[in-house]
Amino acid sequence: MDTLTTIAISIVILLHVLFMILEMFLWNTTLGRKIFYLKEDFARQSATLAANQGLYNGFLAAGLLWGLLSTGGFDALIFFLGCIIIAGIYGAITANRSILFIQALPAIIAMTLLVLNH
């Protein structure tokens, strides 16, 4: 795997670790509410749901890391990047259009590089 592909996948991993931290630990803080444009009451009421969502983002990051570090991890990388792309498109349709650019686009770029360099 070439360096640019590894960097692109690493960026997607880092983003999902950050999403996990934001959703699991910072959701109901001033920073979390500011980033997600949440009112205090809503943030408090939805904190458990956000933590669950954050856990899934952590699993996506772990899956990508596993694929990146394992011999023959191409299939795992395709699977997890595909999951992220689909989740990003769904999030853009149902929640906020910016999710398409923040979540799906980096994964699309990483998957394109991965396929082109395989």
TORMIMI-137121 format. One line per 2 residues: number of its first residue (from 0); their letters; for each residue y, x, z of N, C-alpha, C, O. Coordinates in nm, 4 decimals. Atoms other than C-alpha are relative to their C-alpha. Example, Ala and Ser with C-alpha at 12.3 -4.5 7.8 and 13.67 -1.06 7.14 Angstrom:
BEGIN
0) as) -0.1190 0.0890 0.0000 -0.4500 1.2300 0.7800 0.1200 0.0900 0.0000 0.1181 0.1936 0.0665  -0.1190 -0.0820 -0.0060 -0.1060 1.3670 0.7140 0.1090 -0.0770 0.0730 0.2198 -0.0261 0.0899
This chain:
BEGIN
0) md) -0.1171 0.0852 0.0000 0.0000 0.0000 0.0000 0.1241 0.0902 0.0000 0.1306 0.1883 0.0741  -0.1185 -0.0845 0.0085 0.3396 0.1404 -0.0917 0.0950 -0.0246 0.1171 0.0823 -0.1230 0.1899
2) tl) -0.0916 0.0024 -0.1139 0.6201 0.2036 0.1552 0.0879 -0.1254 0.0011 0.1089 -0.1852 0.1066  -0.0874 0.1171 0.0059 0.8466 -0.0787 0.0339 -0.0732 -0.1276 0.0437 -0.0167 -0.2113 0.1140
4) tt) 0.0809 0.1160 -0.0402 0.5679 -0.3359 0.0760 -0.0235 0.0008 0.1507 -0.0126 -0.1024 0.2168  0.0213 -0.0127 -0.1449 0.4910 -0.2060 0.4247 0.1272 -0.0352 0.0767 0.1209 -0.1027 0.1794
6) ia) -0.1279 0.0317 -0.0648 0.8601 -0.2281 0.5177 0.0263 -0.1499 -0.0057 0.0662 -0.2092 0.0946  -0.0235 0.1444 0.0139 0.8882 -0.5844 0.3827 -0.0888 -0.0801 0.0946 -0.0415 -0.1738 0.1589
8) is) 0.0914 0.0692 -0.0910 0.5816 -0.6984 0.5775 0.0405 0.0254 0.1448 0.0339 -0.0650 0.2280  -0.0450 -0.0326 -0.1360 0.7085 -0.5195 0.8880 0.1234 -0.0812 0.0395 0.1369 -0.1213 0.1551
10) iv) -0.1175 0.0837 -0.0266 1.0383 -0.7085 0.8595 -0.0432 -0.1422 0.0335 0.0108 -0.2037 0.1255  0.0499 0.1354 -0.0284 0.8481 -1.0385 0.8472 -0.0647 -0.0039 0.1390 -0.0462 -0.1001 0.2135
12) il) 0.0602 -0.0081 -0.1342 0.6483 -0.9306 1.1545 0.1101 -0.0011 0.1060 0.1035 -0.0782 0.2018  -0.1101 -0.0079 -0.0960 0.9684 -0.8394 1.3396 0.0716 -0.1342 0.0132 0.1028 -0.1768 0.1244
14) lh) -0.0651 0.1318 -0.0051 1.1312 -1.1719 1.2465 -0.0816 -0.0978 0.0832 -0.0261 -0.1715 0.1647  0.0821 0.0961 -0.0733 0.8358 -1.3669 1.3828 -0.0161 0.0348 0.1475 -0.0333 -0.0542 0.2308
16) vl) -0.0038 -0.0381 -0.1422 0.8290 -1.1680 1.7043 0.1315 -0.0481 0.0616 0.1332 -0.1000 0.1732  -0.1301 0.0493 -0.0498 1.1999 -1.2478 1.7426 0.0006 -0.1524 0.0137 0.0515 -0.2054 0.1124
18) fm) 0.0096 0.1466 -0.0101 1.1346 -1.6176 1.6677 -0.0790 -0.0382 0.1253 -0.0417 -0.1302 0.1980  0.0828 0.0285 -0.1173 0.8631 -1.6120 1.9341 0.0812 0.0181 0.1288 0.0776 -0.0673 0.2173
20) il) -0.0801 -0.0262 -0.1199 1.0962 -1.4579 2.1924 0.1070 -0.1070 0.0182 0.1265 -0.1588 0.1281  -0.1047 0.1036 -0.0080 1.3764 -1.7007 2.1104 -0.0579 -0.1340 0.0444 -0.0019 -0.2004 0.1316
22) em) 0.0552 0.1332 -0.0280 1.1521 -2.0071 2.1231 -0.0741 -0.0068 0.1334 -0.0720 -0.1104 0.1999  0.0775 0.0038 -0.1244 0.9360 -1.9099 2.4201 0.0826 0.0315 0.1233 0.0588 -0.0252 0.2299
24) fl) -0.0678 -0.0501 -0.1186 1.1835 -1.7383 2.6487 0.1504 -0.0263 0.0044 0.2093 -0.0285 0.1124  -0.1459 0.0134 0.0026 1.5420 -1.7976 2.5357 0.0491 -0.1368 -0.0456 0.1698 -0.1588 -0.0558
26) wn) -0.0339 0.1327 0.0518 1.5345 -2.1578 2.4112 0.1046 -0.0705 0.0853 0.2013 -0.1257 0.0329  -0.0852 0.0763 -0.0913 1.7051 -2.3026 2.7168 0.1058 0.0887 0.0661 0.1518 0.0600 0.1767
28) tt) -0.1074 -0.0856 -0.0493 1.9561 -2.0207 2.7635 0.1229 -0.0218 -0.0877 0.1153 -0.0868 -0.1919  -0.1228 0.0117 0.0800 2.3125 -2.0003 2.6384 -0.0218 0.0577 -0.1400 0.0197 -0.0025 -0.2390
30) lg) 0.0252 -0.0628 0.1294 2.2016 -1.7654 2.3606 -0.0900 -0.0881 -0.0876 -0.0601 -0.1114 -0.2047  0.0923 0.0851 0.0755 1.9108 -1.9864 2.2546 0.0667 -0.1275 -0.0493 0.0485 -0.1677 -0.1642
32) rk) -0.0693 0.1244 0.0404 2.1235 -2.3010 2.2516 0.1021 0.0282 -0.1089 0.1211 -0.0537 -0.1988  -0.0998 -0.0354 0.1012 2.3912 -2.1224 2.0488 -0.0671 0.0261 -0.1349 -0.0199 -0.0219 -0.2379
34) if) 0.0693 -0.0335 0.1249 2.1458 -1.9877 1.7892 -0.0555 -0.1250 -0.0677 -0.0476 -0.1385 -0.1898  0.0640 0.1195 0.0559 1.9706 -2.3232 1.7444 0.0905 -0.1236 0.0016 0.0466 -0.2332 -0.0333
36) yl) -0.0970 0.1115 -0.0051 2.2839 -2.5408 1.7914 -0.0536 -0.1173 0.0829 -0.0572 -0.2314 0.0366  0.0611 0.1005 -0.0867 2.1278 -2.7281 2.0840 0.0938 -0.0390 0.1131 0.1684 0.0432 0.1662
38) ke) -0.0670 0.0461 -0.1210 2.2827 -2.9394 2.3527 -0.0902 0.0319 0.1183 -0.2125 0.0365 0.1053  0.0755 -0.0432 -0.1176 2.1784 -2.8425 2.7029 -0.1136 -0.0964 0.0354 -0.2254 -0.0528 0.0625
40) df) 0.1038 0.0984 -0.0333 1.9888 -3.1669 2.7715 -0.1175 0.0072 -0.0967 -0.2334 0.0065 -0.0553  0.1070 -0.0053 0.0996 1.7955 -3.1475 2.4460 -0.0813 0.1281 0.0149 -0.2040 0.1247 0.0068
42) ar) 0.0701 -0.1280 -0.0170 1.7108 -2.7797 2.4993 -0.0955 -0.0076 0.1193 -0.2098 0.0371 0.1103  0.0844 0.0120 -0.1188 1.5767 -2.8548 2.8467 -0.1201 -0.0906 -0.0277 -0.2325 -0.0584 0.0107
44) qs) 0.1066 0.0962 0.0273 1.3737 -3.1546 2.7251 -0.1014 0.0509 -0.1026 -0.2181 0.0119 -0.0992  0.0887 -0.0454 0.1073 1.2273 -2.9728 2.4255 -0.0540 0.1414 0.0222 -0.1179 0.1972 -0.0670
46) at) 0.0385 -0.1392 -0.0259 1.1589 -2.6347 2.5888 -0.1505 0.0229 -0.0134 -0.1918 0.1261 -0.0664  0.1448 -0.0164 0.0111 0.7814 -2.6882 2.6105 -0.0448 -0.0030 -0.1451 -0.1317 0.0745 -0.1852
48) la) 0.0328 0.0052 0.1430 0.7622 -2.7850 2.2439 0.0427 0.1287 -0.0703 -0.0303 0.1816 -0.1542  -0.0497 -0.1241 0.0604 0.9714 -2.4831 2.1474 -0.0895 0.1177 0.0368 -0.1172 0.2034 -0.0472
50) an) 0.0885 -0.1083 -0.0433 0.7481 -2.2524 2.3521 -0.1313 -0.0036 -0.0784 -0.1845 0.1011 -0.1155  0.1220 0.0139 0.0796 0.4434 -2.3884 2.1693 0.0237 0.0513 -0.1429 -0.0599 0.1218 -0.1994
52) qg) -0.0367 -0.0472 0.1338 0.6158 -2.3257 1.8375 0.0152 0.1522 -0.0006 -0.0265 0.2187 -0.0954  -0.0152 -0.1444 -0.0118 0.7049 -1.9755 1.9527 -0.1340 0.0714 0.0064 -0.1509 0.1788 -0.0514
54) ly) 0.1331 -0.0583 -0.0086 0.3429 -1.9058 2.0379 -0.0626 0.0114 -0.1386 -0.1236 0.1131 -0.1719  0.0524 -0.0041 0.1374 0.2433 -1.9947 1.6818 0.0676 0.1103 -0.0817 0.0015 0.1777 -0.1607
56) ng) -0.0687 -0.1088 0.0697 0.5088 -1.7568 1.5482 -0.0550 0.1360 0.0438 -0.0654 0.2284 -0.0368  0.0625 -0.1225 -0.0486 0.3566 -1.4874 1.7677 -0.1355 0.0243 -0.0643 -0.1692 0.1380 -0.0974
58) fl) 0.1293 -0.0132 0.0675 0.0138 -1.5561 1.6179 0.0172 0.0430 -0.1457 -0.0613 0.1229 -0.1967  -0.0257 -0.0412 0.1383 0.1596 -1.5250 1.2670 0.0346 0.1484 -0.0058 -0.0140 0.2205 -0.0930
60) aa) -0.0355 -0.1428 -0.0052 0.3132 -1.1886 1.3590 -0.1243 0.0847 0.0274 -0.1438 0.1889 -0.0352  0.1223 -0.0746 -0.0335 -0.0171 -1.0741 1.5131 -0.0947 0.0056 -0.1197 -0.1568 0.1089 -0.1448
62) gl) 0.0857 0.0023 0.1185 -0.2087 -1.1799 1.2020 0.0484 0.0955 -0.1064 -0.0316 0.1651 -0.1688  -0.0552 -0.0944 0.0970 0.0258 -0.9860 0.9770 -0.0212 0.1441 0.0443 -0.0551 0.2302 -0.0369
64) lw) 0.0212 -0.1354 -0.0518 0.0031 -0.6804 1.2014 -0.1456 0.0414 -0.0180 -0.1741 0.1543 -0.0580  0.1432 -0.0252 0.0191 -0.3767 -0.7045 1.1935 -0.0280 0.0327 -0.1467 -0.0978 0.1296 -0.1765
66) gl) 0.0203 -0.0249 0.1420 -0.3709 -0.7274 0.8135 0.0601 0.1313 -0.0457 0.0033 0.2008 -0.1300  -0.0689 -0.1240 0.0375 -0.1275 -0.4387 0.7858 -0.0764 0.1231 0.0474 -0.0810 0.2244 -0.0225
68) ls) 0.0669 -0.1161 -0.0593 -0.3304 -0.2079 1.0105 -0.1478 0.0118 -0.0351 -0.2066 0.1186 -0.0180  0.1431 -0.0049 0.0266 -0.6819 -0.2982 0.9006 -0.0280 0.0476 -0.1421 0.0510 0.0256 -0.2338
70) tg) 0.0441 -0.0410 0.1322 -0.8663 -0.1450 0.6109 -0.0365 -0.1252 -0.0784 -0.1106 -0.2106 -0.0298  0.0299 0.1176 0.0808 -0.8809 -0.3978 0.3320 0.0646 -0.1253 0.0539 0.0059 -0.2331 0.0449
72) gf) -0.0672 0.1150 -0.0599 -0.6299 -0.6274 0.5016 0.0748 -0.0876 -0.0983 0.1492 -0.1766 -0.0570  -0.0717 0.0756 0.1024 -0.5014 -0.7674 0.1711 -0.0167 -0.1514 0.0175 0.0817 -0.2253 0.0157
74) da) 0.0258 0.1441 -0.0120 -0.6673 -1.1084 0.2173 0.0691 -0.0599 0.1228 0.1251 -0.1693 0.1159  -0.0669 0.0482 -0.1212 -0.5356 -1.1449 0.5722 0.1511 -0.0073 -0.0219 0.2155 -0.1034 0.0203
76) li) -0.1442 0.0001 0.0269 -0.1845 -1.0519 0.4582 0.0387 -0.1156 -0.0910 0.1393 -0.1822 -0.0668  -0.0268 0.1131 0.0897 -0.1970 -1.3051 0.1739 -0.0069 -0.1307 0.0775 0.0792 -0.2171 0.0612
78) ff) 0.0162 0.1233 -0.0771 -0.3214 -1.5743 0.4125 0.1191 -0.0234 0.0929 0.1788 -0.1311 0.0913  -0.1064 0.0192 -0.0987 -0.0612 -1.5164 0.6853 0.1373 -0.0116 -0.0661 0.2202 -0.0906 -0.0210
80) lg) -0.1268 0.0162 0.0723 0.2284 -1.4678 0.4420 0.0067 -0.1384 -0.0636 0.1125 -0.2014 -0.0646  0.0048 0.1349 0.0563 0.1183 -1.7883 0.2692 0.0297 -0.1063 0.1041 0.1030 -0.2015 0.0772
82) ci) -0.0283 0.0939 -0.1097 0.1195 -1.9727 0.6020 0.1491 -0.0014 0.0335 0.2076 -0.1075 0.0549  -0.1425 -0.0106 -0.0325 0.4710 -1.8463 0.6724 0.0852 -0.0637 -0.1092 0.1824 -0.1332 -0.0798
84) ii) -0.0747 0.0593 0.1110 0.5952 -1.9461 0.3280 -0.0068 -0.1520 0.0061 0.0955 -0.2192 -0.0064  0.0161 0.1458 -0.0071 0.4537 -2.2978 0.3602 0.0764 -0.0569 0.1197 0.1442 -0.1590 0.1074
86) ag) -0.0735 0.0459 -0.1187 0.5928 -2.3348 0.7139 0.1503 0.0062 -0.0230 0.2234 -0.0829 0.0203  -0.1425 -0.0139 0.0280 0.9320 -2.2107 0.5952 0.0509 -0.1077 -0.0940 0.1599 -0.1616 -0.0746
88) iy) -0.0385 0.1074 0.0928 0.9427 -2.4570 0.3067 0.0019 -0.1338 0.0724 0.0953 -0.2123 0.0560  0.0062 0.1254 -0.0754 0.8357 -2.7422 0.5347 0.1175 -0.0098 0.0979 0.1800 -0.1150 0.1103
90) ga) -0.1129 -0.0004 -0.0936 1.0949 -2.6427 0.7942 0.1328 -0.0234 -0.0708 0.2210 -0.0909 -0.0177  -0.1237 0.0202 0.0762 1.3654 -2.6307 0.5283 0.0157 -0.1456 -0.0424 0.1269 -0.1982 -0.0464
92) it) -0.0034 0.1407 0.0419 1.2738 -2.9808 0.4127 0.0239 -0.0926 0.1186 0.0989 -0.1897 0.1083  -0.0019 0.0940 -0.1122 1.2353 -3.1371 0.7564 0.1002 0.0313 0.1097 0.1400 -0.0589 0.1835
94) an) -0.0851 -0.0361 -0.1142 1.4623 -2.9446 0.9930 0.1354 0.0556 -0.0428 0.2392 -0.0045 -0.0149  -0.1257 -0.0663 0.0341 1.7224 -2.7076 0.8482 -0.0216 0.0865 -0.1240 -0.1134 0.1686 -0.1278
96) rs) 0.0160 -0.0716 0.1264 1.7682 -2.5678 0.4980 0.0033 0.1519 0.0180 -0.0569 0.2243 -0.0613  -0.0099 -0.1450 -0.0198 1.8501 -2.2223 0.6376 -0.1355 0.0644 0.0295 -0.1515 0.1850 0.0109
98) il) 0.1337 -0.0527 -0.0277 1.4839 -2.1835 0.7403 -0.0629 0.0567 -0.1272 -0.1415 0.1512 -0.1216  0.0513 -0.0494 0.1270 1.4049 -2.1359 0.3718 0.0393 0.1465 -0.0200 -0.0411 0.2264 -0.0679
100) fi) -0.0503 -0.1354 0.0220 1.6168 -1.8192 0.3661 -0.0363 0.0956 0.1129 -0.0569 0.2146 0.0894  0.0272 -0.0841 -0.1164 1.5453 -1.6908 0.7172 -0.1493 0.0285 0.0153 -0.1881 0.1382 0.0556
102) qa) 0.1439 -0.0139 -0.0217 1.1688 -1.7467 0.7222 -0.0781 0.0141 -0.1302 -0.1548 0.1091 -0.1462  0.0836 0.0000 0.1206 1.0257 -1.8254 0.3786 0.0354 0.1133 -0.0959 -0.0544 0.1801 -0.1472
104) lp) -0.0396 -0.1002 0.0992 1.2285 -1.5892 0.1585 -0.0500 0.1413 0.0323 -0.1025 0.2080 -0.0569  0.0556 -0.1331 -0.0287 1.1372 -1.2665 0.3441 -0.1517 0.0065 -0.0244 -0.2028 0.1079 -0.0719
106) ai) 0.1450 0.0022 0.0231 0.7694 -1.3703 0.3292 -0.0317 -0.0057 -0.1496 -0.1292 0.0550 -0.1940  0.0188 0.0048 0.1455 0.7995 -1.4524 -0.0438 0.0200 0.1388 -0.0600 -0.0573 0.1822 -0.1454
108) ia) -0.0265 -0.1358 0.0491 0.9490 -1.1097 -0.1083 -0.1158 0.0926 0.0362 -0.1632 0.1692 -0.0477  0.1113 -0.0853 -0.0451 0.6764 -0.9392 0.0986 -0.1273 -0.0307 -0.0790 -0.1984 0.0612 -0.1197
110) mt) 0.1211 0.0356 0.0742 0.3989 -1.1340 -0.0766 0.0104 0.0453 -0.1455 -0.0876 0.0935 -0.2023  -0.0180 -0.0444 0.1386 0.5428 -1.0590 -0.4204 -0.0240 0.1496 -0.0112 -0.0950 0.1948 -0.1011
112) ll) 0.0219 -0.1453 0.0010 0.5556 -0.6871 -0.3421 -0.1477 0.0342 0.0224 -0.2026 0.1233 -0.0423  0.1413 -0.0239 -0.0309 0.2045 -0.7009 -0.1970 -0.0877 -0.0226 -0.1229 -0.1738 0.0595 -0.1543
114) vl) 0.0804 0.0335 0.1165 0.0585 -0.8682 -0.5054 0.0278 0.0980 -0.1150 -0.0649 0.1431 -0.1823  -0.0356 -0.0911 0.1089 0.2475 -0.6472 -0.7510 -0.0550 0.1409 0.0207 -0.0827 0.2123 -0.0757
116) nh) 0.0456 -0.1359 -0.0309 0.1314 -0.3314 -0.5740 -0.1456 0.0075 0.0417 -0.1907 0.1103 0.0921  0.1417 0.0008 -0.0398 -0.2290 -0.4316 -0.5128 -0.0858 0.0543 -0.1118 -0.2079 0.0618 -0.0979
